[in-house]
């Protein structure tokens, strides 16, 4: 039986067929053992196949001046001092039919200032990096395998960072040799035995990032742990990505794992990955519906607030699908107009102010009715506990 190996594989890329793992050695595919004997190392990255985008549902977000979540798990930032502007979005043209996340220059900057940069990153919860032992004598290596694409050929940087002071940074250059072509990369970073890392708790423990453009003061020596807050390896950025209108780079499916060897990048079911994402962000809207949508759509499950007959205030408790990382920030939306902070009084067709409270397991909503005695108020909601 012929095997449908991936086209244009990168050296070291692996492919599973049946119970056999194949690896491309730069010339040919070779068998490296049975799949059952080589279980995949857990992926520390959230939403690594970029398929879940609860907040934006594929719509672009402006990221000039401040980082914003482009999709679940992945944020993008575009800082410019020279008149540029950027946006980020889920990319539906990822490698092998998958997705990616894009940061793009909308308006070209006239130059790249010393502290300017464009990058894509993911913050990892400290409890999820406990087995790295970073900051101890037993610090473990980490391997990241990922797909990347750029409209301009050149060198970009992969970065691991301690997100809090005293900062630690490890930057590795990687080169897009052909513009507009997906390439696969594998990078291994030695464990950091220095510095002070938070590897327990529900706060930020590590930043994983990819940098397309970066000013001189944010660059550091490549392939070495450095004390300081840096975003790229020295000289390892394609700054024309910021000075060219319409230019962009994309990060596709990726995996970060403990160890010095990349293992197969295996996808969980959509529901499993959605549950992981809901630890940080959950919405009441149906998948595919952007929060704040100003209409009642078929299939959307409205939440109703009830009270005793004649009551001026109504309310309800709603359990979350997944326990949150921390007590989330809550936003209500009118089920009819999409107005934020409102519930819809269905009896009188008026939006009313809505007040939330929450812990990590549930939320509680109260609202005043427009006319005492009407006790049917409707709302949609978002719970945001992202890092």
N, C-alpha and C positions, 0 to 999 in steps of 0.2 A: 504494500500500500504506500503510495506517495505521501510524503509529509509536506504540509503547507507551511514551510518555514517563512519567517518574516522577510520582507524585501529589504535590501540595503542595511543589513545588521551592523551594529557597532561591535568592536572587539570586546569580548567578555559578556556580551548580551546572552541571556539564557532563554530557552524556549522549552515548554513542557508539552509532550505528546504522549497520551496514555500514562504509563508509569515511568517514562524515561525523561530525564532532564538532559537537554542538549545545550552546548555552549559554543559560541562562535569564536574561533581562535585567531581571527584576522584573515584566514584563507578559506576555512571550511568549518562545517558544524561537526562537533565531536560529542559522543555520549559521555556524560560525567557521572552517571549513576542513576539508580531508580529514584523516582520522585518520592515514593513513600519513605525512602531512607534519608531524604533531604527535606525535612519540613521547612516551610518558609519561616524566617525570622519575623516576629511581629513588627509591623510598620508603625513607627512612632508618629508619623504625620497623619493629621486628620484630613479626611476627604481627599486622599492622595490621587484619585482618578478624576478629581475636579467636577464631578457630576452633580453635586448638590450646591444649590445657590438659593437658599430660602429667602434671603432679604431682597435680592435684586432680580432673580429669575432671568438672568441673561442680560439685563440692562446695564449699561455702563454707568460708572460713578466717577465724579470729578475727584481727583486725588492731589491736586495742586496744593502744596503748602501743608498738608496734613494727611496722615495715613488713614485709609478707609478700607473696610472689608470689601474685596471684589467678589469673593464667593465665600462659602463657609470655610473657615480655617485660614484662608490666605488673604492677607492685606497687601495693599500697594501704596507707595508714597512717591511723590514727585515734588521735590523742593528745588526751586529755581530763584535766582536773584537777578535774572537777566531777561525777564519778560516772557518766559515760556509758560505753557500750560499742558497738563496731562490728564488722562483718564485711564481707568482700568475696568476690565470686564471678563466674564467667562468667555473662552474662545471655543466655539463648536467645531473647529477644524483641527483638533489635536491629532497626534500620531496614531496610526492604526485605527482610525475611526473614533478616537476618544476625544476628551476635552483638554483644555489648557486654561491658564489664566494669563491675561495680557496686560501690560502697562504700555501706554502709547503717548507719544508727543502729539498734542493737538495743534499747538502754536509753537513754532521753533524758538528756543532761547537763542539770544545773540551770542552767548558764550556759556561756559560751565564754570561757575564761581567756586571758590575754594571749599565751600560747605554745601554745594549743590549735589543732588543725587536723584536717581530714579531706581527703585528696587521693589521686589516682591518678597514678602517674608511670612513666616508662620511662627507664632509664639507657642511653645510647648509648656503644658502645666508641669509644675515641679514634680509631682508624684509620678508623672510618666517618664521621668529621666532618672528615677532613683537607682536603677540598675546600671547606670553609667559610672557611678562612683566618682563623678567629676569632683575635683577639689581634694581628692585623697590620693594616697600612694597607689591605690588599686584602680585608678581611672582606666576605663575601657575605651578602645577605639570605636569610632562610629563610621559607618559607611553609608553614603548617600548615592543612590542611582536615580537618574532623572533624564527626561527628554527636554530639549531646549530648541528654540527657533528664534531667528532674528531676521528682520528685513535688511539689516546691514551686517555683512561679515565682519568678524573681529573678535576680540577677547573680552569676556565678561568675568565676573567673580562669583564664586560660591563662598558663603560666609556662615560660620557658626559663632554665636556670640553669647556671652553672659549679659543679660539685659539690664542689670543693675550695677551700680558702683560697688566695688572697684571692677570696672568692665574688663572682660577678656575677649579677645577676638582671634579667630583663625580664618584667614582668607586664602582661597585657592583659585588661581586663574583657570579658565577653560575657554577654548576657542571654537567659535562657529566658523568653520572654514568656507562654507558656501551659504550665501544669503538665501532666505526663503526655503530652507531645507531643514527638516527635523533631524537632529542628531542626538545620540544617546551617550550619556556620560556616567562614569562611576568614579567617585572620589572618596578616599578614606582619610579620616582625620584622627590623629593620635589622641588618646584621652588626655585631658588637662589635669595634671597633678598639682598645678599651682592655682592661685586665685581662690576666691570664696564663692562657691556655687550653692544655690538653694536647690536641693534635690528631694525635698519633702514639702508637702503642703499643696494648696490649690491656687497659688499665685504663679507668675511667670518664672520658669526655670531656665529656659533657653530660647534663643531666637535662631531660626534657620532662614537664610536669605540668599537671594540671587540679585546681583547688581549689574545694571547695564551702563550706567553713567555715574561718575563720582568725582567730586573735586579733590584737590591735592591734600587738604588737611584731613580728609577722611580715609586716606589710603595708608596701608601698612605693608611691611615686608611680607612676601608670600610664604605660605607653607610653614608657619611658625606661630605658636601661641604668643600673643602680645598683650600686655596690659594697656588698655585704652579702648575708647569707643570708636571703632573703625568700621568701614562698610565695603572695602575693596582691597585687593592686592595692588601694590604700587604698579602703575602702568597697565593694569589689567582691566580696563574699561573701554567701551566703545562710545566715547563722549558724543560722537556724531548722532547717537540715538536721541540726544536732547536738543541738538541744533538742526535737526531735519524734521520738518513738518510731516506728520503721518508715519514717521518711523516708530517701530515697536519691537519688543521682544516678548516671547511667550515661554512659560515653564509648563511642561506637560506632566503626565503621570510620574510620580516620584515615590521614593521609599527611603526612609532613614532607619537604620537598624544598628544594634550593638554588634560589634565584630569587625574584622578586617576584610571580610568577603561578602560580596553582594549575593543575596539569595533571590529567587524568583519574586517578581512583583505581582502578587496575587490579589485579585479584587474580591472583596466581601460582597454579599448581597446588598442591594440598594437599601433595604430596611435596616440591616446591621449598621451600615455606615451612617444612615440618617439618625439612628439612635445615638451614635457617638457624637454627631453634630449637635443633637438636641441637648446635650449636656451644657452647651454654651449658648444656644439660640434655639428657641422654639416659637412657632406661630400657630394660631388657630386656623389660618387660611388653608385651603386645599393646596397641595403641591402645584406649582405653576402660577399661583396668584400672588402678586406683589402686595405686601402689607400696605394698607392705605388705599387699596383699590376702591374707587368711589362708585360702587354698584354692588348689588346683591347678585351673586353669580350662582348658577345651577350647581348644586353639589357642595356649596359652602355650608359648613355646619355653624350656625349662629349660636352664641351663648346667651342665655336668657337670665335676666336678673328678676327675682321674685321677692315679694313682701306680703305682709298680711293686708287684707282688704282695708282700704282707706289710708294706708301708710304713705308718708311723704318720701320715704327712703327705701330702696330695695337693694338686694345684694345676693351674691352667691360665692361659694368656694369652688375652685376648679383645680383638680390635681394635675400636675405636669406628667407628661408621658415618661420623662426621664428625670432623675434627680439632678439638679443643676450644680454647677461647680461652686456657686455661691448664690446668695439671695440676688435675684436678677433685677434689672431695671425693667419696669413694666410700662407698656403703652397700650391704651385702649383706642379703638377706631370705631366710629359709627358704622353700622352695618349698611347704611344707605349712602351717606355722603363720603365716607372715608375720613372724616375729620378726626384728627388725633385728639386724645383726651376726652372723647365723647362716647356716650351710649345713645342708642336711638330709642326714643319713646314711641313704640309702634302704635299706641292708641291715638296719639295726637300728632304723629309725624313731625316730631321736633327732636333735635339733638340736645342732650343734657350732659352737664359735666359729670365725669366719672372718676372715682378715687380708688387707686389700687394699694394693696399691700401684699407682701410675699415672703416666704422662706424658700429654702432650696427644693421643697417638695410640692408646694402648691401656691396658688395665688387667690386673693380674695378681692372682689370688686363691689363697690357700693356706688349708687347714683341716686340723685333726687329725681322724682317723677315730675312731669310737667303739670299734671293735674292730680291732686290726691285722689286715690281710688283706682287709678290706672297703674297696674303693677307689672306690665310686660315691657321691659327694656331689653334691647338686643345690642350685642357688641362683638367685635373681633379683637384679638389682642396679640401682642408680641412680648416675649420674655427674653431679655438680653443679658447673659452672664459671660460674654466673651472676654478673653484676656486683653 
